[in-house]
Amino acid sequence: MKNYSIAKSRRIRSTPYTSRIEKQGVTAYTVYNHMLLPAAFGSIEESCEHLKKNVQIWDVAAERQVQISGPDSGKLVQLMTCRDLSKSKIGRCYYCPLIDDNGNLVNDPVILKLAEDKWWISIADSDVIFFAKGLAAGNQFNVKIFEPEVDIIAIQGPKSFDLMEKVFGKTIKELKFFGFDYFDYKGVEHLIARSGWSKQGGFEVYVENTESGLDLYDYFFQIGQEFNVKPGCPNLIERIESGLLSYGNDFDNNDNPFECGFDKYVNLDTDAVFLGKEKLKKIESEGVKRKLMGVHIETNYISLTGSLDIMSDDGKIMGNLRSACYSPYFKKVIGIAMINEPFCKASETGKLEIEGKIFALKVCDLPFI
């Protein structure tokens, strides 16, 4: 198989850490929010095992921020999400599905409340800034919307807590999950959240001072040898095992939050005003006709190029596979699939054709682990 490179340009931006991770051995990139996102440092199986036991430093600057500030900022942010933010607090992060007027998903960001009139929407891979600007213009909201220069470093893995304590002191461990605060590093304040795109625990540093952020990045490796620190990136195996969904892969603007298991973030019985509310009420009352679920595929190898149809044993279309990988833990391929009624229940069986070969498949609940 030929290897191809990504041609860098102003449309596909590097990050402040790109030169460092390339020296550290990044072997694959993907493009995320028009930016380079590391996708592998050699074997993803070995990286997954290391992540579960140690600590990794991730360049996730591609996780961009949409900053919304001004007197009507709270109204606009609420209009975009089906989660009721009326009781939201400064210093907290909120996982918030964004919804369009049809009740379908636009993005699934983490929203940080920096002040009563200032928010960061930390987005998955879609152009939320234009969605926000369109709503602001249409509703004549008094807000300012732009993408600030914020380049996130993620520190992930069970030993991340000890590494962060070594840098920032004991108080960093007191930060509650999805809480954030400001911590000093050599005279520069950094917003740090206890969050990240793994289930192994960790933190994200929202770097606004690039020079300080680069120094911090290097410092993690200088003092982290006792914790077996390595460079890393969001790991396909770990995120599928953990049931962490990926916008654009597992779901997109053709799917609604009930189909994707986001029911607890859909607050229809509140006074919150948001797009698609009536459509979502109708979907809830009628019930969904399909659902994201896990699948076990009886093979130890898979080559995926896009969505694949899943067939029942009697030849009916059960759904389609969205993401998949080989899991060393299960010693088989596991995946996330959109499964149609009446097949979307655990232990349903089916089959999948890959490159002319038929593989047995079993449906299961998410997460796998």
ChimeraX attribute file (.defattr): number of C-alpha atoms within 10 A of each C-alpha:
attribute: neighborCount
match mode: 1-to-1
recipient: residues
	/A:1	3
	/A:2	3
	/A:3	5
	/A:4	7
	/A:5	7
	/A:6	11
	/A:7	7
	/A:8	11
	/A:9	10
	/A:10	8
	/A:11	10
	/A:12	15
	/A:13	17
	/A:14	17
	/A:15	18
	/A:16	16
	/A:17	20
	/A:18	17
	/A:19	10
	/A:20	16
	/A:21	19
	/A:22	13
	/A:23	8
	/A:24	13
	/A:25	13
	/A:26	18
	/A:27	13
	/A:28	17
	/A:29	16
	/A:30	12
	/A:31	15
	/A:32	19
	/A:33	19
	/A:34	18
	/A:35	23
	/A:36	22
	/A:37	24
	/A:38	26
	/A:39	18
	/A:40	20
	/A:41	21
	/A:42	13
	/A:43	9
	/A:44	19
	/A:45	18
	/A:46	11
	/A:47	22
	/A:48	20
	/A:49	14
	/A:50	17
	/A:51	29
	/A:52	18
	/A:53	14
	/A:54	18
	/A:55	28
	/A:56	28
	/A:57	25
	/A:58	23
	/A:59	25
	/A:60	26
	/A:61	27
	/A:62	24
	/A:63	21
	/A:64	28
	/A:65	27
	/A:66	21
	/A:67	22
	/A:68	25
	/A:69	22
	/A:70	16
	/A:71	15
	/A:72	18
	/A:73	22
	/A:74	20
	/A:75	19
	/A:76	23
	/A:77	23
	/A:78	19
	/A:79	23
	/A:80	24
	/A:81	30
	/A:82	29
	/A:83	25
	/A:84	20
	/A:85	18
	/A:86	12
	/A:87	5
	/A:88	13
	/A:89	15
	/A:90	15
	/A:91	16
	/A:92	19
	/A:93	24
	/A:94	19
	/A:95	16
	/A:96	23
	/A:97	22
	/A:98	26
	/A:99	26
	/A:100	21
	/A:101	14
	/A:102	15
	/A:103	25
	/A:104	22
	/A:105	23
	/A:106	26
	/A:107	25
	/A:108	25
	/A:109	25
	/A:110	21
	/A:111	23
	/A:112	25
	/A:113	21
	/A:114	19
	/A:115	13
	/A:116	15
	/A:117	15
	/A:118	20
	/A:119	22
	/A:120	24
	/A:121	25
	/A:122	22
	/A:123	22
	/A:124	21
	/A:125	22
	/A:126	19
	/A:127	15
	/A:128	22
	/A:129	18
	/A:130	13
	/A:131	14
	/A:132	20
	/A:133	18
	/A:134	12
	/A:135	16
	/A:136	22
	/A:137	11
	/A:138	9
	/A:139	10
	/A:140	10
	/A:141	16
	/A:142	14
	/A:143	20
	/A:144	15
	/A:145	18
	/A:146	15
	/A:147	13
	/A:148	12
	/A:149	14
	/A:150	20
	/A:151	24
	/A:152	26
	/A:153	24
	/A:154	29
	/A:155	30
	/A:156	30
	/A:157	23
	/A:158	19
	/A:159	23
	/A:160	25
	/A:161	19
	/A:162	17
	/A:163	22
	/A:164	19
	/A:165	13
	/A:166	14
	/A:167	17
	/A:168	15
	/A:169	13
	/A:170	13
	/A:171	10
	/A:172	22
	/A:173	14
	/A:174	9
	/A:175	15
	/A:176	12
	/A:177	14
	/A:178	17
	/A:179	19
	/A:180	24
	/A:181	16
	/A:182	15
	/A:183	18
	/A:184	12
	/A:185	14
	/A:186	10
	/A:187	8
	/A:188	12
	/A:189	15
	/A:190	18
	/A:191	17
	/A:192	21
	/A:193	25
	/A:194	25
	/A:195	22
	/A:196	22
	/A:197	20
	/A:198	22
	/A:199	19
	/A:200	19
	/A:201	20
	/A:202	25
	/A:203	26
	/A:204	22
	/A:205	25
	/A:206	23
	/A:207	21
	/A:208	17
	/A:209	14
	/A:210	14
	/A:211	10
	/A:212	16
	/A:213	23
	/A:214	15
	/A:215	12
	/A:216	18
	/A:217	18
	/A:218	14
	/A:219	12
	/A:220	19
	/A:221	17
	/A:222	11
	/A:223	14
	/A:224	21
	/A:225	12
	/A:226	10
	/A:227	17
	/A:228	14
	/A:229	24
	/A:230	19
	/A:231	21
	/A:232	29
	/A:233	26
	/A:234	24
	/A:235	19
	/A:236	23
	/A:237	23
	/A:238	24
	/A:239	19
	/A:240	25
	/A:241	22
	/A:242	16
	/A:243	20
	/A:244	17
	/A:245	18
	/A:246	19
	/A:247	18
	/A:248	14
	/A:249	14
	/A:250	20
	/A:251	24
	/A:252	18
	/A:253	17
	/A:254	10
	/A:255	18
	/A:256	25
	/A:257	24
	/A:258	22
	/A:259	21
	/A:260	19
	/A:261	13
	/A:262	15
	/A:263	15
	/A:264	10
	/A:265	17
	/A:266	21
	/A:267	18
	/A:268	18
	/A:269	8
	/A:270	10
	/A:271	9
	/A:272	18
	/A:273	17
	/A:274	24
	/A:275	21
	/A:276	20
	/A:277	22
	/A:278	14
	/A:279	15
	/A:280	23
	/A:281	16
	/A:282	12
	/A:283	17
	/A:284	14
	/A:285	8
	/A:286	9
	/A:287	11
	/A:288	15
	/A:289	14
	/A:290	20
	/A:291	22
	/A:292	25
	/A:293	25
	/A:294	28
	/A:295	28
	/A:296	22
	/A:297	24
	/A:298	17
	/A:299	15
	/A:300	14
	/A:301	13
	/A:302	15
	/A:303	10
	/A:304	14
	/A:305	8
	/A:306	10
	/A:307	14
	/A:308	16
	/A:309	19
	/A:310	24
	/A:311	19
	/A:312	18
	/A:313	14
	/A:314	8
	/A:315	10
	/A:316	11
	/A:317	16
	/A:318	24
	/A:319	23
	/A:320	19
	/A:321	24
	/A:322	20
	/A:323	24
	/A:324	23
	/A:325	22
	/A:326	23
	/A:327	21
	/A:328	14
	/A:329	12
	/A:330	12
	/A:331	12
	/A:332	16
	/A:333	21
	/A:334	28
	/A:335	25
	/A:336	30
	/A:337	27
	/A:338	24
	/A:339	25
	/A:340	20
	/A:341	12
	/A:342	10
	/A:343	19
	/A:344	22
	/A:345	17
	/A:346	14
	/A:347	14
	/A:348	16
	/A:349	20
	/A:350	23
	/A:351	21
	/A:352	20
	/A:353	13
	/A:354	14
	/A:355	9
	/A:356	7
	/A:357	7
	/A:358	12
	/A:359	13
	/A:360	17
	/A:361	23
	/A:362	17
	/A:363	23
	/A:364	20
	/A:365	15
	/A:366	19
	/A:367	15
	/A:368	18
	/A:369	10
